[in-house]
Amino acid sequence: MADERRPPQGFDRLVSELAAVYRRRSLTRRRGLSWKSGRLLPPRRYLRDEALPIFACVEDPLDLGTRDRTAKPGQHALPVVLALLADHLKPAGESAPQRQVPHAVVPLEDKSPADGPDTALKEVSFDDLGELVKLLDRATVGLNVSLAGGYDFARYDLVRWLMRASFPDPKPRRRTQLRRALYRRAVGGDGEGAEGLWAKLQDQLPGWLQVLSLWLIPAFFWLRHSGRVPLISGPYRWLRGQSYVPRGDDGVFDLALRLTADHWEEQDPEWLAGLLVGAFLEDLRSGFRPAVWIGRYRATHPILMVGPISRTNGGYLLVRMVAAVRNDTQRFDPLLLVTAGRKVPPLAGEPESSPSESLAEWRARQHRESLRRRIGAWLLIFSIGSPRTARRPRRNARPATQLELPDRLENVPGPLLRKPRGRWPALALVLMLIAGSYLGLGVLQDRRHCGGGELSWQLYESATATVTKVDGDCVGVTDGTNALLFPSQSFAPVRAKILEQNKRAAELSRAQPERPVATLIFMASADDRSLDAGVFTAEREQLAGLAVAQAVQLNKPQQRYEPILRVLIANAGPRFKHAARVAEQIGRLAAGDPTIVAVVGMTESRRSTAEMIQRLAAAGLPTVAATLTADSMVDVSRMYLQISPLNRREAAVAAAHVRNLLATGKDPFGRPLARRATVYKSDDPNDTYSQNLAKDVQLELTAAGVPVALKSYSPSGTELDANRAGRDACDRRGIVFFAGRGQVDFESFLGGVQDRCRTNAPYILAGDDVTKWAADRSVSARNRSVDFQYLALSLAPDLLADAPPESSDFYGRLADLFPYETTDRGRSLDGHAALSYDAAYSVVLAVSYLRRDSIAVNGGTVWSALQSITDAAGAQRAYQGVTGRIDYGGSVLRRVPVNKPVAVVTFQHGRPVPTATVVCGARAGSPAWCPVDAAPN
């Protein structure tokens, strides 16, 4: 066996030099080379460039492993030196193929003519070309094996396919035939009438895709076969750029026709040999290039061993053409070609004519000689001698350097990420990171836009993009899709109903295009960080009123003047602190959506509320407030109107009620009532409502002859807080008027009264904001010991002994839409739903009037039409709302309904007393002591 023989002389040098270059350059630089002797040879000095030599082993007589060192004619033989080298590349033999250095061995027929060396390169014949083709065919098959590197040879296979293809028809048809043949080759067909792979797959496609593929797939391959399109043209683009076959300015198809079986023998065989070898080297170069990190990483250069080589079996021509292609292209290729023969190729020279040199010496001359296009520039010659007898020293040869034979060479493990066992987990990890980042970004984006903490599909959808988390507050505008704009669970049914009806409104608008669509924006100022359901009761009830108005319009018969109502929900944060941001957003929405005609809502009278109204007016949108009462609000903007009465009317009703009580000398609960009053207000200067109501009450009571003392408490808890104000009220005999906020403050105020004078409490009369607190039955029902009265702007049927039909109809619809309203916990007592309904219905009437008069519907025209809701001057446009008659008096300066009802509600033993409720509205139907507004101009 070859591996049992003693290595011949020079074999140790061959293996040592091969060991210095067989690794990929980057790995060699990093690791160095360790020999069995323990010496470390620094490879950096050998790597001034990437050029790889042709290892030419010369042995004469050549040992072929046979007894007489010859092979039978027609049989392939393998020189012993190549057999030993191949064995040396398998450190563990066949038991560990993964350790094998990728290589291929091509034994040739021993055709060594007896004539002497050549003085110059001979002309290449077609016989020589045929032998070269046989050699390259076997080499490509060998290197295609996985253990040999698994290289693909797309360019070489293309040239070989063309050389076998025949198109004998006249020239105009040959080009068409070639294109069709290339197409069939690309899609898997193998003949004119054969069904290709793609043709078989086409039958499984849907009909429309089959029709599309009839032109789409051929068009793709036409572009690919043209060789003109980067990336997709592949080997055809390479063929188009070759200069080994003469041609004019024609393209790939004309060039390919010159390579077919009918014409390639008309070409220069040397050029054809260069084309074949060039394709072979380009395929190796393409397979070796680490273009994609997930592709196969080849840590060692492909080693091709060929022998015995001669002039007539293609071996010399292979050496010659590899050197010629490298000289022509001056490009790196990874081929490590090792040959064995009797003479030095390709001139069949004697070894003595090429003295031995080291790899470092070869590199020193290689670049210089390659630029001069010398074939010998790439040859590194190794004289192989018999292991039994010493060879006679060659003249001018330097003494042989004795190197200890290195260990068997092993395949180099590339980076873990480029191996299958590391590549696929890494790829999976990368995909997981990408997917995780995408999903995380989607969740983060969803949370940033106040979503439900789920997933927002980036670049595809963003249902909550109009709502954003700013300083911890969820602000913006939504059509109901965003559940966290108001996170309270008590708000969810109303939001869901609005969303449902918005979808229905869109469908109805498509079905009835002649009806106008009017979009109302409900404006709230809520703090979404508070999860207390009671905090959202006022907003919930107002939005519920809008839902009723929306349902009424959706269920009306088809009329061109009956608008379809659409509702958007907006939040500007607590106390409208993000008013500028939200107003700007609403302005942009209104600019792109002309159906947005008005803003309703507004639950508190503050400076920030006034700023919001002004910003909305600047955007061309009128505001119709449902519950605002501060006197100064009507002076904020001419585009502002409200449904509730002003504080001055509320104070006038309170003073008239007190004057009536003082006439009897007792409060409503039968306790003596002294003629003096104490008014408690918030010390927050931005709380316009509290400051204004306290001042109006003070003026009205003073005018009624009741001395008034003002006391301020601090909502923030500094100095006199609401609880201590309640304790302080125990010492105030007479009337105690609470002009502060109902939620939180009034409950704390009552708590102070309960702590100090539960059984001897003063008479307490509170402003209308207390209805927010009273509306939450679970909270207000806890106070069973302190009786009081409060002013209300609207009344639920529970607060009246005999409810009017308008109220009964509205609250019946409210209960149908929201069944929770029929429970004690959910029943609305604040009247905010009814006030909001009247605000929305005012806009509905305004739009209806505009459509009847054939006037365009927009924010400006709706504002003008709102002021026309009056009976003044015979207009007959006032209407009986749920909360009272809505009549703006026929004056552009008056933006508040005339004689809007104000009720006095009695709260005793933890619940309201309907029989004790007093309503002050227009003169008819109201007690004689109730005040009335001045007659409109």
N, C-alpha and C positions, 0 to 999 in steps of 0.2 A: 504494500500500500504506500501511497505517496507520503502520508503523514508519518510513516515509520522510517523513512529515509533520513539520512543526515543532511541538513541544509547545505546547499552548495556554497562555494565561496562567493561573496558579494551579496548573499541573501540578507545577511544581517543589516547591511547598509541600506538595502532596498526597503526593508521593513521599518527601519528607524526613520528614514526620510519620509516614507509614506505616513508614519505615525505623526509626523510634525504638521501634516497638512490635511489629514482626512477629516478633521473636525471642522465644523462651521467656524468661521474666523472669530466671531464674537465670543464663542465658548473657549477657543484656544487662548485668546488673550486673557481671559479671566482666570482660567484654571492652570495653565502651564502643563508640562508633560513630565511624568514621573517614570523613570526607567527602573528595571529590576535591580540595577546596581546601586540605586538610591541617588544617582546624580540627577539634578534638575536642570534641564536645558531650557533656557528662557526663549519661548517662541516669538517674543515680540520682535526680535532682530530679524526674523524671517518674514515678517508681515508688513513690509513697507507698502505693498499693494495686494490685491486679491488674486493675482494671476496664479494659475495652477499649472504645473508642468505636465508634459507627457512622459511617463516613466517608460523608457525604452530599454528593456532587458535584452542583452546580446549574449548569446552562448553558441559557440561553434566548436565542436559539434553540438547540436541542440538535443537535449535529453527529453524525449517524449514519453519516457516511462516504459518503453518496450525494450526487449532484449537487445535488439540491434539499433535502438534509438530512431527507428523509422516507423511510419504507419503505412498501412495498406492503401493503395490508390482508391480514391472515392470515399474514404473514411475520415471522419474528423478526429483529430488528435489534440491533446492538451499538454503543453510543455510542463515538465515537473515543477519548474519554478513558479508557474501560475497555480498549479495544484496545491503546492505548499503554501503559497500566499493566500489562496482561498481558504485553506484549512486554518491559517493563522487568523483569519477574520471571523472564525467561529470559536470563540473561547470555550464554550461548553458543548460544542458539537451540536447534535440534533436535539439534545435534551432541553436546551434553553434557547429557542429560536429568537426570543426577544433581545438576547445579548449579541446577536449576530450583526456585524457591520454591514449595512446595505450594499450589495454588490451583485454583479452578474458576470458570468463567465461564458465566453463565446469561443469554443474550440473550432479551429478551421482545418480544412484539408491541407496537408503539407505539400504545397506546390512551390518548391524552391528551385528555380532554374539554375543551371550551372554557370551561366555567364557571369562576368565580373561586375564590379560597381559601375554606376552611371556617372558621367561627368556633369549631366544636367537632367532636369526633370523631363521625362518623356511626355509626349502628348497622350491624353487620356482617350482610350478607345471605348466603344460601347460594350465590349466584353468586360473591360475593367469596371465600367459602370454597373453592369449586371452583377458582378461579384460583390461590389460595394452594397448594392441594394439587398442582396441576400444577407450580408453581414448585418446591415442596419435593421433589417426585419427581425433577425434573431435578437439583436441587442435591445430593441424596443420591447419585444416580448419578455425578455429577461428582466429588464428594469421596471416593467409594469407589475411584476409580482410584488406583493406586499412586503415580503422580507427584503426585497431588493430596492425598496423605496416607494413602490406603488405609484410611479410616475405615469401620467397620461400624455399621449403624444398626438394631440389634436392636429397640429400643423403638419407633422410628418404623415399622419394617416390621410389628411386631405390631399397632399401631393401624391401619395401612393394610389389613392382612389382615382385621382385624375389620370395617372399614368396607365391605369387599367381600363378606364372608361373609353368607349368608342362611340363616335357620332359621325357616321359616314355620309349623312345627308348633305345637300348643298349648304354653302356658308350661311345664308340668311336663316336657315332652319336650325343650324348647329347651335347657335347661341340660345335659341328658345329651348331646344332639347336639353342643353346643359343646365339652364336655369331650372327647368322642371326636374331634372335628375337631382340637382342639389337640394331642391325642396323635398323630394321624396326621401332623399338620404337624411335630411334634417328631422323629418317627422316619423321616420321608422320604416318607410317603404323600401323594397329592394328590387322593384321591377316596374315596368310600365303599367301592367295591369294588376299589380299586387296591392293588397289592402295594407296601408301603413298603420302604424300604431295609433297615430292621430285620427286616421279615418275610422278605426274601430271605436275610439273613444267618442268621436263625434256623434255616433248613433245614440249614445247614452245621454247626450246633452238635451236641454229643452229646445223647442223649435226655434225660439227667437235667438238663442245663443248659437245654434247651428247656422242660422242665416248671417249672424254677425261674424262668425268665424270664417265664412266663405270669402270675405275680403280682408278681415283684420289679421288673421294668421298669415296668409300669403304676403300681405303688405309688410308685416314684421320681418319675414325672412327675406323679402326683397331688399329691405334696408340692411339687414345683416350681411347678405351675400354681396352687397355693393362694395363693402370694405371701406366705406366713407364715414361711417358713424362710430365715434369712439364708444368704448365699453361694450356695445352689443355686437360689433362686427367681429371681434375676436380674431381667429386665425385668418379670416379673409382680409382683414385690414393688414395683417402682417404680410400676407402674400402680395397684396397690392404694393407694398413698399419694397419688395425685393428687387435686386438689380442683377440677379444671376441669369435671367432669361431676357434676351433682347426684345424690346417692344417699343411702340410709339407712345402716343398720349392716351391709348385706350385703357380701359379699366380692368377689373378683376376677371370678367367673363371672357374677354378676348385673350388675356394672359393665360387663363385656365385652359382655353381651347388649345393653346400651343403645347400644353403638357399632357393632352390626351393621347391615347394609344395610337391614334392616327397621325400624330404630328410630333411627338416628343423626339423621335429619332431624327427629325430634321434640325434639332437644336444641337448646340455644342455640348458634348458629353461632360466636359469639365465644368461647364456652368451648371448643368443638371446635377452633377455630383456636389457642387457647392450649395445648390438649393436644398438638396436632401440633407446634407450634413448641417446646414444652417437651420433647417426646420427642426432637426434632431436636437441641436444645442439650444434653440429657443424654447422648445418644450421643456427641456431640463431646467433652463433658467426660470421659466414661468412657474414650474412646480416647486422650485427651491425658494423662490422669493416669498418672504413672510408678509404677504399683502394683507391678510386678514388674520387677526389673532386667534380666531376660533378655527382657522384652517389647520391642516396637518403641518406640524413643525418638524423639519428635517434637520437634525443636529449634525449630520455628517454628509460629506459630499458623496454623490453616487460614484461608485468605483466600477469601471467596466474593464474586464481583463480579456484580451484578445490574443490568440496565438495558435499555432505558429504563423506569423505574418510573412508575406512575401509580395513580390510584384504582381503576381497573377491571381491571388485569392482575395483581393480587396483590402488586405491589411495595410499595405503601404499607402494605398489611396486614402484609406480612412485617416491615417496619421497626417498625410499631406493636406487633406481638405480641412481637418480640424484646425491645423495650424494656419491654413489660408483664411478660413472664416474668422479666426481670432485676429489675424493681422488686419483683415478688412474692417471688421466691426469695432475692434478695440474695446469690446464689452466683456464684462465678466460672465463666465458660465461655470457651473459647478462640477463639470465632468472631470473626474480623475481617471484618465486613460492609461492603462498599464498594458504594454505589449511585450511579446517575447518572440524573438526570431534569431536567425543566424547572423544577420548583418544589421547595420544601423540604417533604419528607414529614414527617408524614402528613397535614398540613392544607393542603398545596399553597400554602404561603406564599411570599412573595417573598424573595429573598436579602437585600434591604435590611432586612427585619424581623429578621434574625438576623445581627448583625455578625460579621465574621471574628474568630476567636480562636485562640490557639496551643493546643497540646496541654496545656501547663502550666496555662493559664487554664481549659481545659475540666475538668481534673482538680480544680481548686480549687472548681468549682461542682457537679460531677457527683454527689458523694455526698449533698450537701444536697438537691438536687432529686430524686434517686432516692428518698430517704426520703419525699418528698412525693408520690411516684408520678407524677411528671411524665414524659410521653413524651419531651420534648425534652432530658431530662437526659443522654441517651445520644448525642445528635447532635453531631457535629463537622462543621460545614458548610464546604465549599470552593466558592468562586465560580470557575467556569471561564469564561474569556473567549476570544475569538477571537485567534489569534496574529498576525492581519494588522492589526487595528485596535484601538486602545486604547479601553477602555470608559470611559464617563463615570463619574467618581467617584461612589460612592454617598454619600448623605447620612449623616452620623454614622459613616462608615467610616474606620478609621484607614488611614494610608498603607501601601501594600503593601510588604512587606519582600522585597527581591530576594535570593534564595538561588541559588547556583549549583547546577545540577541534579546530584545525586549519581550515582555510578556505578550501573550496573544492580545490583539487589539479587540476592544469591546465597543459595542454600540454606545453612543453617548446619550444618556438620558437628558432630553431637552427640558425646558422649564415645565414645571408641573401643570401650569395653565394651558400648555400646548399639547398635553397628553389627553387621551380620551377620558382617563379616570379623573383627571383634574379639570379638563376643558369643559366637560358637560356639567359637572357640579358648579364650576365657576360661572358658566353661562346661565345655569338655572339661578344661581345667586344674583347675577347681574339683572336677569329678568325679574326676579323677585324684588330686588331693590328698585328697579324702574317702576314695577307695578305698585310696590309699596309707596314709593315717592308720589306716584300719580294718585293713588288712593288717598294717601295722607294729605296731599295738596288739595284733593277734592274735599276731604273732610274739613281741613283747615279753612279752605275757601268757603265752605258751607257755613262753618261757625263764624267766620269773619263777616259773612252776610246774614248772620242770624238764622241759619238753617237749623235743622233738627239734629245736627251732629251726625248726619248720615253722609251720603256721598253726592257731591256735585260733579257730574261728568264734564271735566274741563274740555274745552274746545268743541263741546257738543251741546251742552245745555247749562243754564245757570238760572234756575227758577227763582232764586232769591237775590239776584244781582242788584235789585233796587233797594235792598235793605242791608244796612251795614252796622257793624258793631263799632261805636265811637265812644271812647272813654268809658267803656263798660255798659253803655246804653245802646239798645237796639233801636235805630232810627231809620226812617225811610218810608217807602210806599210799597204796598203789596195789594194784590187782588184777592188775598185770602189764602194763597198757597203757603205763606210763611207762618208756621205755627208758633214761632218764638218771638214774633213782634210783641205779643202779649202772652207770656208763658203761663198765666194763670189758667188752671183747668176750667174755671167757671166761664172763661171767655171762649173756650174751644167751640161749644155748640153754635155760638153766634158767628164766629169766624167761618166755621164749616158751612153754615147756611148761606152766608154771603158768597162764598166761593161757589157753592152749588148754583145759586141764582145768577151769578155772573156768567157761568157756563150756559145756563138756560137763556140768559139775555142774548148771548152771542148767537145761539142757534135761532132764537126768535127773530133777531135782526136779519139773519140770512133768509129766513122764511118770509118776513114782512119788511122788505127793504124800504117801503114808502114811509114807515114810521121812523121818527128821529131817535137817535140814541143820545141820552144825556148822562154824562158821567159825573158823579159827585164824589168828592174826596172827603172822607171823615177824618178830621184832625184831632188827635189826642196828644196829651202831654204826660205819658206814663213812664214809670221807672220799672223796667223789666227785670231789675235785680231783686225786686220785692215779689215774693211768691204768695203774699197774702191776698186771698180772693177778694176781700173787701176793698182793697185798694183799686180794683178794676171794676167795681160795681157800676160806678157812674158811666165809665166808658162803655162797658158792656151794654148797659141799658140804652144809651144813646144809639149805639150801633144796632141794637135790636129794633129800635124805632125805624132806622133806615131800612132794615130788612123787611119790615112790614110795608113801608112805602114802596119798596122795590117789588114785593110780591103783589101788591095791589095793581101796579102798572103792568106786570107780566100777565096778570089774569084778565086785564081789560080787553074788550073786543077790539078788533083791528080797526084803527082810525088813523088817518095820516097825521093828525095833530096830537095823538096820545103818545108821549115819549116812552121809550123803553129805558128803564133806569139801570145803570151800572154803577157799582160802588167800589171805590178803592179805599184802603185803610192806610192812614199815615200816622206816624208818631214822631214828634220832635223832641222827645226826651223829657225828663222831669222839668217842669216849669219852663218848657219851650227853650231850653238852653241851647239846642241845636237848630234853632229857628232858621238861621241864615242858610245852613246846609240843606235842610228839607225844603225850604221855600224855593231855593235855586233848582233843586231837583224837580219840584212840581212845575216850575216854570218851563223846564226843558220838556217835561212830559206833555204839558199843555201845548207847547209849540209844535210837537209832533203828533198830537192827538186832539183835533178840534172838538171832539165830543166832550172834553172836560170843560164844564161850564161854571162850576161853583165849588166852594169849600164849606162844609158844615162841621158842627162840633164845637170845639173850644169849651173846655170845662171850667177854667178858672180865669178870673180877671187879674192879670198881672202886667207889669211893664213888658215882659217878654212876649206876652200874648199880643199886646199892641204892636210890637215890632213885627211879629209874625203876620198880623193883618196887613200892615203896611207893605211888607215884602210880597205878599200874595197880590195885593192891589197893583204893585209895580209889574207883576207878571200878567196883569189883565184879568184876574179872577176875583169875583165878589165873594165875600164871606157872609154866611148866614148863620150866626151863632144861635145855639139852642138855649143855653143856660146862663150866659154872661149877663150881668146886671149892673156893673159899675157905670156910673153916669158918664165918665170920660171916654168910654169905649166908642160911643157914637161919634165922637169928635176925632177919632184916630184916622179915619179914612171915609171918603164919600162912598166907597164901594163896600162899606160894612153895613149890614142890617142885622137885627136880632129879633128873636121870637119872644123872649122873656121881657118883663117890664124892667125899668131902671130901678136902681137902689132908692132913688128919691121917692118913687111911688111905693116901693116896699116900706120905706121908713114912714111915709104918710099913712099907710094902712096900719103899721105898728102903733104909731102915735094915736090914731083914731081909736084903735082897739083898747089901748091903755086908758085913754080918756073915758071911754065907755065903762071900763072896769072901775076906774076911780069914782065914777058916778054912783056905783053900787057900794063902794067901800070894801069890796072883797075881790080876791083873785078867783079864777075859774074853779079852784078846788075848795072854796069856802073859807079861806084864811084871810085875816085882815090884811089890807093892802095900803101901805103908806105912800104918800105923794113924793116920792123921790126915786131916782133911778141911777144905776151904775152900769155903764157900758164897757164891756171887756173887748179889746181888740188886739190884734197881733202887732208886735212892734217891728215887723218886717216891712221896711219902706217900699219894697217891691210888690207887696201884696195889696194891689190896688183895691180889690174887693173889700177887704177888711177895713182898710183905712177910710174908704169912701162911705161904706155902709155905717160905720160908727159915727162919722161926721154928720151924715144925713139924719140918723136917729137922734143924735144930740140936738140938731137944729129943730126937728119936728117936735120933740118932747119939750124942749125949752119954749117953743111957740105955744105949746099946750099948757104951759104953766107948771111943768114938772122939772125941778132942779136935777141936773145931770152931772155925774162925775165920770170922767174917762179913766180907765185903768188899762194899762198895756201889759201883756204877758209875752214871754219869749218862746216861740215854737222850738228854738234850738236848745232850750233847757237852761239857759243862763239867767241869772237873777230870778224874777218871778216867772216860773213856768206855768203851764196850763193847770197842772194839778194844784199848785199852791194858789193859783187864781181862784179855783173852786173853793179851797179852804177859806180864802179871803172873802168870797161871796157870802159865806155864812154870817158874816158880821154886817152885811148890807141889807137892811130891811127895806122893803119897797120893791121896785122893779129891777131885776137883773137881766140886762140884755147882752146876749153873747153874739158878737159880730165877727167871730173868728171862723176857722175852718172846721167843718164837721168831722172829717176823718182824722183820727188820732187826737186832735186838740180837744174836741168837745167830749169825747169819751174820757179823756184824762181830766177835763174840767168837772164832769159829773163824778168821777172817782174821788176828787177832792171834796166835793159836797157830801158824798156818801160817808167819807171817812170822818167828817167833823160834825155835820148836822143832818144826818140821815132822816131823823124824825121831826126836824123843825127846819126844813129847807126853805129858802126864799122862793118867791115866784120868779121863774126863769122863762124868758121868751128869747128864742134864738132865731138867727137869720136863715135864709133859704139854703145855705150850704150844708146845714145840718141834715138835710134830706139825704145826703150821701151816706151819712152814718146810720140814719133811721132805716134806709133801704135794706141794709144787711140785717135781716131778721135774727140771725144767729148771734149778732153782736148787740144790737139794740135791745133784744129781749132779755139780756142779762141785767139790765137796769129795771128793777121792779119797785124800788123804794123812793126814787126821786121823780116826781111828776113835773112836767114842763109842757110848754107850747112852742111851736116853731112855725115859721112862715114857709109856705110852699108855693111854687109857681105852677104846679100842675098836680092833679090828684088822681090816684088810682081808684077804681070802684070801691076798694076796701076802706077808703077814707071818706066815703060819702054815704049817707043814708039812702039817697035816691040819685043814682048816677044818671047823667044825661045820655041820650042815645049815641052821641058821638063817642063818648068814653066807652060805653058798653061795646060798640062795634070794634073800636080799635083794640081794646084789651082782649076781646074774643079772638081776633086775628093773631094777636101777640101770643096767646096761649096755644093756638093751633100750631104756630111755627115753633114755639119753644115750650114744650110741656112742663119744664121745670118752673115756669111762672105760676103754675097752679098750686105749687107747694108753699108751705109757710116760709121755708128758707129762701125760695127763689122769687116769691111774689114781690113785684115792684111797688115800692111806696114812694119813691122819690119823684116820679113823674117825668124823669129824664127821657124815657122811651117816647112818651107822648110829645114832649117838646121837640125831640129830634125828628119825629114823624112830621110835625107841623112845619119844621124848617125844610125838610126834604120836599114836602108836598107844595110848599110855596115855590120852590124852584120848578117843580113839575108844572104848576099852573103857569108860571112865567114862560116856560118853553112852549106850552100849549097855546098861550096867547100869541106868541111870536109866529108859530106855524099857521095859526088861523089868519094872521095878518100878512103871511108870506114874507116874513122877515128872517134873515139869516140868524141862526142860533150860535152864539158864542158868549164868552164871558161878559163882554161889554153890553150886548143887547139883553142878556138875561138880567144884568144889574138894573137896566132901565125898566125892564118889564116887571121886576120885583117891586119897584116903587109905585107901579100902577095898580097894585093890589089894594083897592080902596073903593068905598061907596061914594066918596066925595064927588061932587059935580055930576052925579048920576052915572058914575062909571060902572057900578054894580059888579065890581070885581073882588070885593071882600068875601071871605069865606069863613064858615064856622069850623074852626079847628077843634081838635081834641082838647086842647088846653084853653080854649076860649076863642073869641072872634079875632081874626087877623085882619086888621085894617090900618094901613100906614098913613092914613089921614090925608092923602093927596098932596103932601108937601115934600119937596125934594130935601128939605132940611130935617124932616122927621123920618127917622129910620127905625122907630120903635112902634109897635101896635098901640092904638089908642085904647085906654081903659083895659089894659090886659089884666085878667084876674090874678089876684093874690089871695091865697087861702091861709087861714090860721088853723093849724092842726093841733089837737090835744093828745098828749102821750101820757097815759096813766097805767100804772101797774104793768109796765113792760110792753104795752101795746097801744096802738092808736084807738081813739074813741070816735067812730064815724059820726055819731049823732051830734057831737060837739063841734064838728068842723064848720067853720064860717068862711064863705067865699065873698070877696069884694071885687066886683067887676064893673060892668056898666050899671047905670042907675037902676034899671029894671032888674028885679030879681036879687038885688043886694040889700043888706041892712041899711037903714037910713043913715047910720053914722059913717058908712064907707065913703072915702073920698073919690072923686072922679077927676079925670084929666080935663084940662081946658079944651074947649071946642076947637077942632082943627080949623085953620084958615081956609 
